[in-house]
């Protein structure tokens, strides 16, 4: 069953009328990543920074580097248990790392 609509120019099928009507509808907003989103850019830059830029003591930075943790994003993906498995890092070092991350609004075991 086809529906017909009168546009004043003659009778047209309703499907054509709706197609014309949709041409003039408001555009949908773009929800994709905006490369100028300051917070996201700041977080990407922060997470890609070296752990030596965070004022982490060398007694902590050297064992992390040996374990392959060189960037902040590598560090925040570790859990506290993973951190304690790193050779030459103990509970005191883990506490200090958590305090340093907290200053930047980050924590261990984050999903990035």
N, CA, C and O atoms as a GROMACS GRO file, in nm:
protein
  448
    1UNK      N    1   0.084  -0.116   0.000
    1UNK     CA    2   0.000   0.000   0.000
    1UNK      C    3   0.090   0.123   0.000
    1UNK      O    4   0.176   0.137   0.087
    2UNK      N    5   0.072   0.210  -0.093
    2UNK     CA    6   0.151   0.332  -0.104
    2UNK      C    7   0.064   0.451  -0.064
    2UNK      O    8  -0.054   0.459  -0.099
    3UNK      N    9   0.125   0.541   0.010
    3UNK     CA   10   0.055   0.662   0.050
    3UNK      C   11   0.099   0.776  -0.040
    3UNK      O   12   0.216   0.782  -0.079
    4UNK      N   13   0.008   0.864  -0.073
    4UNK     CA   14   0.038   0.976  -0.162
    4UNK      C   15   0.018   1.106  -0.088
    4UNK      O   16  -0.066   1.116   0.002
    5UNK      N   17   0.096   1.204  -0.124
    5UNK     CA   18   0.090   1.334  -0.057
    5UNK      C   19   0.087   1.444  -0.163
    5UNK      O   20   0.157   1.436  -0.263
    6UNK      N   21   0.005   1.546  -0.139
    6UNK     CA   22  -0.008   1.655  -0.236
    6UNK      C   23   0.081   1.770  -0.193
    6UNK      O   24   0.061   1.827  -0.086
    7UNK      N   25   0.180   1.805  -0.275
    7UNK     CA   26   0.271   1.916  -0.248
    7UNK      C   27   0.226   2.045  -0.314
    7UNK      O   28   0.297   2.146  -0.307
    8UNK      N   29   0.114   2.044  -0.376
    8UNK     CA   30   0.067   2.161  -0.449
    8UNK      C   31   0.112   2.157  -0.593
    8UNK      O   32   0.066   2.237  -0.674
    9UNK      N   33   0.201   2.068  -0.625
    9UNK     CA   34   0.251   2.053  -0.762
    9UNK      C   35   0.197   1.925  -0.823
    9UNK      O   36   0.237   1.885  -0.932
   10UNK      N   37   0.109   1.863  -0.753
   10UNK     CA   38   0.058   1.735  -0.798
   10UNK      C   39   0.078   1.634  -0.687
   10UNK      O   40   0.143   1.663  -0.586
   11UNK      N   41   0.026   1.520  -0.704
   11UNK     CA   42   0.032   1.416  -0.604
   11UNK      C   43   0.162   1.337  -0.622
   11UNK      O   44   0.194   1.293  -0.732
   12UNK      N   45   0.238   1.319  -0.509
   12UNK     CA   46   0.362   1.243  -0.512
   12UNK      C   47   0.356   1.135  -0.406
   12UNK      O   48   0.284   1.149  -0.307
   13UNK      N   49   0.430   1.028  -0.425
   13UNK     CA   50   0.432   0.924  -0.320
   13UNK      C   51   0.490   0.980  -0.191
   13UNK      O   52   0.580   1.065  -0.194
   14UNK      N   53   0.440   0.934  -0.079
   14UNK     CA   54   0.484   0.980   0.051
   14UNK      C   55   0.633   0.954   0.073
   14UNK      O   56   0.699   1.034   0.140
   15UNK      N   57   0.687   0.847   0.020
   15UNK     CA   58   0.829   0.815   0.038
   15UNK      C   59   0.917   0.924  -0.024
   15UNK      O   60   1.021   0.958   0.033
   16UNK      N   61   0.878   0.979  -0.138
   16UNK     CA   62   0.954   1.088  -0.200
   16UNK      C   63   0.944   1.213  -0.115
   16UNK      O   64   1.042   1.285  -0.097
   17UNK      N   65   0.824   1.240  -0.062
   17UNK     CA   66   0.805   1.356   0.024
   17UNK      C   67   0.894   1.347   0.148
   17UNK      O   68   0.956   1.446   0.187
   18UNK      N   69   0.900   1.231   0.211
   18UNK     CA   70   0.982   1.214   0.330
   18UNK      C   71   1.130   1.227   0.298
   18UNK      O   72   1.207   1.280   0.378
   19UNK      N   73   1.171   1.180   0.180
   19UNK     CA   74   1.310   1.195   0.138
   19UNK      C   75   1.346   1.342   0.125
   19UNK      O   76   1.452   1.385   0.169
   20UNK      N   77   1.256   1.420   0.065
   20UNK     CA   78   1.278   1.564   0.053
   20UNK      C   79   1.280   1.631   0.190
   20UNK      O   80   1.359   1.722   0.215
   21UNK      N   81   1.192   1.587   0.277
   21UNK     CA   82   1.184   1.645   0.411
   21UNK      C   83   1.311   1.617   0.490
   21UNK      O   84   1.358   1.704   0.563
   22UNK      N   85   1.368   1.497   0.477
   22UNK     CA   86   1.491   1.460   0.548
   22UNK      C   87   1.611   1.538   0.499
   22UNK      O   88   1.709   1.555   0.573
   23UNK      N   89   1.606   1.586   0.376
   23UNK     CA   90   1.718   1.666   0.324
   23UNK      C   91   1.734   1.795   0.402
   23UNK      O   92   1.845   1.848   0.411
   24UNK      N   93   1.625   1.845   0.459
   24UNK     CA   94   1.629   1.973   0.530
   24UNK      C   95   1.633   1.959   0.680
   24UNK      O   96   1.622   2.058   0.752
   25UNK      N   97   1.649   1.838   0.729
   25UNK     CA   98   1.654   1.818   0.874
   25UNK      C   99   1.789   1.867   0.927
   25UNK      O  100   1.886   1.879   0.852
   26UNK      N  101   1.794   1.894   1.055
   26UNK     CA  102   1.917   1.945   1.118
   26UNK      C  103   2.026   1.838   1.113
   26UNK      O  104   1.998   1.720   1.132
   27UNK      N  105   2.149   1.878   1.086
   27UNK     CA  106   2.257   1.779   1.083
   27UNK      C  107   2.282   1.722   1.221
   27UNK      O  108   2.263   1.789   1.323
   28UNK      N  109   2.324   1.598   1.224
   28UNK     CA  110   2.353   1.536   1.353
   28UNK      C  111   2.491   1.582   1.400
   28UNK      O  112   2.582   1.595   1.318
   29UNK      N  113   2.506   1.607   1.530
   29UNK     CA  114   2.636   1.653   1.580
   29UNK      C  115   2.741   1.543   1.568
   29UNK      O  116   2.711   1.425   1.582
   30UNK      N  117   2.863   1.584   1.543
   30UNK     CA  118   2.974   1.491   1.531
   30UNK      C  119   3.023   1.456   1.671
   30UNK      O  120   3.071   1.543   1.743
   31UNK      N  121   3.011   1.330   1.709
   31UNK     CA  122   3.053   1.288   1.842
   31UNK      C  123   3.188   1.218   1.838
   31UNK      O  124   3.230   1.158   1.938
   32UNK      N  125   3.256   1.223   1.726
   32UNK     CA  126   3.387   1.159   1.718
   32UNK      C  127   3.490   1.241   1.795
   32UNK      O  128   3.461   1.350   1.843
   33UNK      N  129   3.608   1.186   1.807
   33UNK     CA  130   3.715   1.250   1.882
   33UNK      C  131   3.750   1.385   1.822
   33UNK      O  132   3.780   1.396   1.703
   34UNK      N  133   3.748   1.488   1.904
   34UNK     CA  134   3.788   1.621   1.863
   34UNK      C  135   3.935   1.638   1.898
   34UNK      O  136   3.971   1.637   2.016
   35UNK      N  137   4.019   1.655   1.796
   35UNK     CA  138   4.162   1.660   1.824
   35UNK      C  139   4.202   1.784   1.901
   35UNK      O  140   4.316   1.796   1.945
   36UNK      N  141   4.108   1.878   1.918
   36UNK     CA  142   4.138   1.998   1.993
   36UNK      C  143   4.078   1.995   2.133
   36UNK      O  144   4.076   2.097   2.202
   37UNK      N  145   4.030   1.880   2.174
   37UNK     CA  146   3.975   1.864   2.309
   37UNK      C  147   4.090   1.873   2.409
   37UNK      O  148   4.171   1.782   2.419
   38UNK      N  149   4.096   1.983   2.482
   38UNK     CA  150   4.212   2.012   2.567
   38UNK      C  151   4.236   1.909   2.675
   38UNK      O  152   4.350   1.868   2.698
   39UNK      N  153   4.131   1.865   2.743
   39UNK     CA  154   4.150   1.769   2.851
   39UNK      C  155   4.207   1.637   2.799
   39UNK      O  156   4.298   1.579   2.859
   40UNK      N  157   4.154   1.591   2.687
   40UNK     CA  158   4.202   1.465   2.631
   40UNK      C  159   4.345   1.479   2.582
   40UNK      O  160   4.427   1.389   2.603
   41UNK      N  161   4.376   1.591   2.518
   41UNK     CA  162   4.514   1.613   2.473
   41UNK      C  163   4.610   1.622   2.590
   41UNK      O  164   4.720   1.568   2.585
   42UNK      N  165   4.566   1.690   2.696
   42UNK     CA  166   4.651   1.701   2.815
   42UNK      C  167   4.678   1.564   2.874
   42UNK      O  168   4.791   1.532   2.911
   43UNK      N  169   4.574   1.482   2.884
   43UNK     CA  170   4.589   1.349   2.942
   43UNK      C  171   4.678   1.261   2.854
   43UNK      O  172   4.761   1.186   2.906
   44UNK      N  173   4.662   1.270   2.721
   44UNK     CA  174   4.748   1.192   2.632
   44UNK      C  175   4.894   1.233   2.647
   44UNK      O  176   4.984   1.149   2.648
   45UNK      N  177   4.917   1.364   2.658
   45UNK     CA  178   5.053   1.413   2.674
   45UNK      C  179   5.111   1.370   2.808
   45UNK      O  180   5.228   1.331   2.816
   46UNK      N  181   5.030   1.377   2.912
   46UNK     CA  182   5.075   1.337   3.044
   46UNK      C  183   5.109   1.188   3.048
   46UNK      O  184   5.213   1.150   3.101
   47UNK      N  185   5.023   1.106   2.991
   47UNK     CA  186   5.045   0.961   2.994
   47UNK      C  187   5.163   0.918   2.907
   47UNK      O  188   5.223   0.814   2.932
   48UNK      N  189   5.196   0.997   2.806
   48UNK     CA  190   5.310   0.961   2.722
   48UNK      C  191   5.442   1.015   2.774
   48UNK      O  192   5.547   0.991   2.715
   49UNK      N  193   5.438   1.089   2.885
   49UNK     CA  194   5.562   1.144   2.940
   49UNK      C  195   5.642   1.035   3.011
   49UNK      O  196   5.588   0.935   3.057
   50UNK      N  197   5.771   1.058   3.018
   50UNK     CA  198   5.862   0.964   3.082
   50UNK      C  199   5.843   0.970   3.234
   50UNK      O  200   5.810   1.075   3.289
   51UNK      N  201   5.865   0.857   3.301
   51UNK     CA  202   5.848   0.857   3.446
   51UNK      C  203   5.956   0.940   3.516
   51UNK      O  204   5.938   0.981   3.630
   52UNK      N  205   6.066   0.965   3.447
   52UNK     CA  206   6.171   1.048   3.508
   52UNK      C  207   6.130   1.195   3.514
   52UNK      O  208   6.190   1.272   3.589
   53UNK      N  209   6.030   1.234   3.436
   53UNK     CA  210   5.981   1.372   3.438
   53UNK      C  211   5.888   1.399   3.556
   53UNK      O  212   5.848   1.513   3.577
   54UNK      N  213   5.854   1.298   3.632
   54UNK     CA  214   5.757   1.311   3.740
   54UNK      C  215   5.821   1.329   3.876
   54UNK      O  216   5.752   1.319   3.978
   55UNK      N  217   5.948   1.354   3.882
   55UNK     CA  218   6.020   1.367   4.008
   55UNK      C  219   6.014   1.240   4.091
   55UNK      O  220   6.009   1.244   4.214
   56UNK      N  221   6.014   1.126   4.023
   56UNK     CA  222   6.022   0.998   4.092
   56UNK      C  223   6.168   0.978   4.131
   56UNK      O  224   6.258   0.993   4.047
   57UNK      N  225   6.193   0.944   4.256
   57UNK     CA  226   6.333   0.922   4.298
   57UNK      C  227   6.400   0.814   4.213
   57UNK      O  228   6.336   0.720   4.166
   58UNK      N  229   6.529   0.830   4.194
   58UNK     CA  230   6.604   0.735   4.112
   58UNK      C  231   6.603   0.594   4.170
   58UNK      O  232   6.613   0.497   4.095
   59UNK      N  233   6.592   0.581   4.302
   59UNK     CA  234   6.587   0.449   4.363
   59UNK      C  235   6.461   0.373   4.321
   59UNK      O  236   6.455   0.250   4.332
   60UNK      N  237   6.360   0.447   4.273
   60UNK     CA  238   6.237   0.386   4.221
   60UNK      C  239   6.240   0.381   4.069
   60UNK      O  240   6.197   0.283   4.009
   61UNK      N  241   6.292   0.487   4.006
   61UNK     CA  242   6.290   0.496   3.860
   61UNK      C  243   6.378   0.391   3.794
   61UNK      O  244   6.342   0.337   3.689
   62UNK      N  245   6.493   0.360   3.853
   62UNK     CA  246   6.585   0.263   3.793
   62UNK      C  247   6.524   0.123   3.790
   62UNK      O  248   6.528   0.060   3.684
   63UNK      N  249   6.469   0.070   3.900
   63UNK     CA  250   6.405  -0.062   3.892
   63UNK      C  251   6.286  -0.064   3.795
   63UNK      O  252   6.263  -0.165   3.728
   64UNK      N  253   6.210   0.045   3.788
   64UNK     CA  254   6.099   0.050   3.694
   64UNK      C  255   6.150   0.044   3.550
   64UNK      O  256   6.092  -0.024   3.466
   65UNK      N  257   6.258   0.117   3.524
   65UNK     CA  258   6.316   0.117   3.390
   65UNK      C  259   6.366  -0.022   3.352
   65UNK      O  260   6.347  -0.067   3.239
   66UNK      N  261   6.430  -0.090   3.446
   66UNK     CA  262   6.478  -0.226   3.421
   66UNK      C  263   6.362  -0.321   3.393
   66UNK      O  264   6.374  -0.414   3.313
   67UNK      N  265   6.249  -0.297   3.459
   67UNK     CA  266   6.130  -0.380   3.439
   67UNK      C  267   6.054  -0.343   3.312
   67UNK      O  268   5.955  -0.409   3.278
   68UNK      N  269   6.098  -0.238   3.241
   68UNK     CA  270   6.033  -0.200   3.116
   68UNK      C  271   5.925  -0.096   3.131
   68UNK      O  272   5.852  -0.068   3.036
   69UNK      N  273   5.915  -0.037   3.249
   69UNK     CA  274   5.815   0.067   3.273
   69UNK      C  275   5.885   0.201   3.252
   69UNK      O  276   5.956   0.249   3.341
   70UNK      N  277   5.865   0.259   3.135
   70UNK     CA  278   5.936   0.382   3.102
   70UNK      C  279   5.844   0.502   3.088
   70UNK      O  280   5.889   0.616   3.106
   71UNK      N  281   5.720   0.481   3.056
   71UNK     CA  282   5.623   0.589   3.039
   71UNK      C  283   5.518   0.582   3.149
   71UNK      O  284   5.498   0.478   3.211
   72UNK      N  285   5.454   0.694   3.171
   72UNK     CA  286   5.352   0.700   3.275
   72UNK      C  287   5.236   0.606   3.244
   72UNK      O  288   5.177   0.548   3.335
   73UNK      N  289   5.203   0.592   3.115
   73UNK     CA  290   5.093   0.500   3.081
   73UNK      C  291   5.128   0.356   3.114
   73UNK      O  292   5.040   0.275   3.143
   74UNK      N  293   5.258   0.322   3.109
   74UNK     CA  294   5.300   0.187   3.150
   74UNK      C  295   5.281   0.169   3.300
   74UNK      O  296   5.245   0.061   3.347
   75UNK      N  297   5.306   0.275   3.374
   75UNK     CA  298   5.299   0.268   3.520
   75UNK      C  299   5.155   0.259   3.570
   75UNK      O  300   5.126   0.179   3.659
   76UNK      N  301   5.064   0.339   3.513
   76UNK     CA  302   4.926   0.340   3.564
   76UNK      C  303   4.848   0.215   3.528
   76UNK      O  304   4.744   0.188   3.588
   77UNK      N  305   4.897   0.137   3.431
   77UNK     CA  306   4.828   0.012   3.398
   77UNK      C  307   4.866  -0.102   3.492
   77UNK      O  308   4.801  -0.206   3.494
   78UNK      N  309   4.973  -0.082   3.571
   78UNK     CA  310   5.014  -0.184   3.667
   78UNK      C  311   4.925  -0.181   3.790
   78UNK      O  312   4.880  -0.074   3.832
   79UNK      N  313   4.901  -0.296   3.848
   79UNK     CA  314   4.832  -0.302   3.976
   79UNK      C  315   4.938  -0.292   4.087
   79UNK      O  316   5.058  -0.303   4.061
   80UNK      N  317   4.892  -0.272   4.208
   80UNK     CA  318   4.986  -0.263   4.320
   80UNK      C  319   5.065  -0.394   4.335
   80UNK      O  320   5.184  -0.392   4.366
   81UNK      N  321   4.998  -0.508   4.312
   81UNK     CA  322   5.064  -0.637   4.322
   81UNK      C  323   5.173  -0.651   4.215
   81UNK      O  324   5.281  -0.703   4.242
   82UNK      N  325   5.143  -0.604   4.093
   82UNK     CA  326   5.244  -0.607   3.986
   82UNK      C  327   5.363  -0.521   4.022
   82UNK      O  328   5.478  -0.556   3.995
   83UNK      N  329   5.336  -0.408   4.083
   83UNK     CA  330   5.442  -0.315   4.121
   83UNK      C  331   5.532  -0.376   4.228
   83UNK      O  332   5.653  -0.358   4.226
   84UNK      N  333   5.471  -0.448   4.321
   84UNK     CA  334   5.548  -0.511   4.427
   84UNK      C  335   5.631  -0.630   4.377
   84UNK      O  336   5.724  -0.673   4.444
   85UNK      N  337   5.597  -0.683   4.260
   85UNK     CA  338   5.675  -0.792   4.200
   85UNK      C  339   5.802  -0.743   4.132
   85UNK      O  340   5.891  -0.822   4.101
   86UNK      N  341   5.811  -0.611   4.109
   86UNK     CA  342   5.930  -0.555   4.045
   86UNK      C  343   6.046  -0.567   4.143
   86UNK      O  344   6.035  -0.530   4.260
   87UNK      N  345   6.157  -0.618   4.094
   87UNK     CA  346   6.276  -0.637   4.177
   87UNK      C  347   6.324  -0.503   4.232
   87UNK      O  348   6.331  -0.404   4.159
   88UNK      N  349   6.356  -0.500   4.363
   88UNK     CA  350   6.406  -0.383   4.434
   88UNK      C  351   6.300  -0.277   4.462
   88UNK      O  352   6.336  -0.163   4.495
   89UNK      N  353   6.171  -0.310   4.450
   89UNK     CA  354   6.065  -0.218   4.490
   89UNK      C  355   5.984  -0.284   4.600
   89UNK      O  356   5.947  -0.401   4.591
   90UNK      N  357   5.958  -0.208   4.704
   90UNK     CA  358   5.882  -0.262   4.816
   90UNK      C  359   5.757  -0.180   4.842
   90UNK      O  360   5.714  -0.100   4.759
   91UNK      N  361   5.700  -0.201   4.959
   91UNK     CA  362   5.575  -0.136   4.997
   91UNK      C  363   5.595   0.016   5.007
   91UNK      O  364   5.508   0.093   4.965
   92UNK      N  365   5.707   0.057   5.061
   92UNK     CA  366   5.735   0.200   5.076
   92UNK      C  367   5.743   0.269   4.939
   92UNK      O  368   5.690   0.379   4.921
   93UNK      N  369   5.808   0.205   4.844
   93UNK     CA  370   5.817   0.260   4.709
   93UNK      C  371   5.680   0.264   4.641
   93UNK      O  372   5.647   0.360   4.572
   94UNK      N  373   5.600   0.160   4.662
   94UNK     CA  374   5.465   0.156   4.604
   94UNK      C  375   5.378   0.268   4.662
   94UNK      O  376   5.302   0.331   4.590
   95UNK      N  377   5.390   0.292   4.793
   95UNK     CA  378   5.316   0.401   4.856
   95UNK      C  379   5.357   0.536   4.797
   95UNK      O  380   5.272   0.622   4.771
   96UNK      N  381   5.487   0.554   4.776
   96UNK     CA  382   5.536   0.679   4.721
   96UNK      C  383   5.489   0.698   4.576
   96UNK      O  384   5.454   0.810   4.537
   97UNK      N  385   5.488   0.592   4.499
   97UNK     CA  386   5.439   0.600   4.361
   97UNK      C  387   5.292   0.638   4.360
   97UNK      O  388   5.249   0.720   4.279
   98UNK      N  389   5.213   0.578   4.448
   98UNK     CA  390   5.070   0.612   4.456
   98UNK      C  391   5.049   0.758   4.493
   98UNK      O  392   4.959   0.822   4.439
   99UNK      N  393   5.131   0.811   4.584
   99UNK     CA  394   5.119   0.953   4.622
   99UNK      C  395   5.154   1.043   4.504
   99UNK      O  396   5.088   1.145   4.481
  100UNK      N  397   5.257   1.006   4.429
  100UNK     CA  398   5.296   1.087   4.313
  100UNK      C  399   5.187   1.084   4.207
  100UNK      O  400   5.153   1.188   4.150
  101UNK      N  401   5.131   0.968   4.180
  101UNK     CA  402   5.024   0.958   4.081
  101UNK      C  403   4.901   1.035   4.125
  101UNK      O  404   4.832   1.095   4.042
  102UNK      N  405   4.873   1.033   4.253
  102UNK     CA  406   4.757   1.104   4.307
  102UNK      C  407   4.765   1.254   4.281
  102UNK      O  408   4.662   1.319   4.260
  103UNK      N  409   4.887   1.310   4.283
  103UNK     CA  410   4.905   1.453   4.255
  103UNK      C  411   4.857   1.489   4.115
  103UNK      O  412   4.814   1.602   4.091
  104UNK      N  413   4.865   1.393   4.022
  104UNK     CA  414   4.824   1.417   3.884
  104UNK      C  415   4.682   1.367   3.857
  104UNK      O  416   4.635   1.370   3.743
  105UNK      N  417   4.614   1.322   3.960
  105UNK     CA  418   4.477   1.271   3.942
  105UNK      C  419   4.475   1.132   3.881
  105UNK      O  420   4.376   1.094   3.818
  106UNK      N  421   4.582   1.057   3.898
  106UNK     CA  422   4.593   0.923   3.843
  106UNK      C  423   4.606   0.822   3.955
  106UNK      O  424   4.620   0.859   4.072
  107UNK      N  425   4.599   0.695   3.922
  107UNK     CA  426   4.617   0.589   4.020
  107UNK      C  427   4.671   0.465   3.950
  107UNK      O  428   4.677   0.459   3.827
  108UNK      N  429   4.708   0.369   4.028
  108UNK     CA  430   4.751   0.240   3.972
  108UNK      C  431   4.630   0.164   3.922
  108UNK      O  432   4.517   0.191   3.964
  109UNK      N  433   4.652   0.069   3.832
  109UNK     CA  434   4.549  -0.020   3.781
  109UNK      C  435   4.437   0.055   3.708
  109UNK      O  436   4.319   0.020   3.721
  110UNK      N  437   4.474   0.157   3.631
  110UNK     CA  438   4.376   0.234   3.553
  110UNK      C  439   4.356   0.167   3.417
  110UNK      O  440   4.450   0.113   3.359
  111UNK      N  441   4.235   0.170   3.368
  111UNK     CA  442   4.205   0.122   3.233
  111UNK      C  443   4.218   0.241   3.137
  111UNK      O  444   4.144   0.339   3.147
  112UNK      N  445   4.312   0.229   3.046
  112UNK     CA  446   4.336   0.340   2.952
  112UNK      C  447   4.275   0.308   2.818
  112UNK      O  448   4.284   0.388   2.725
   0.00000   0.00000   0.00000
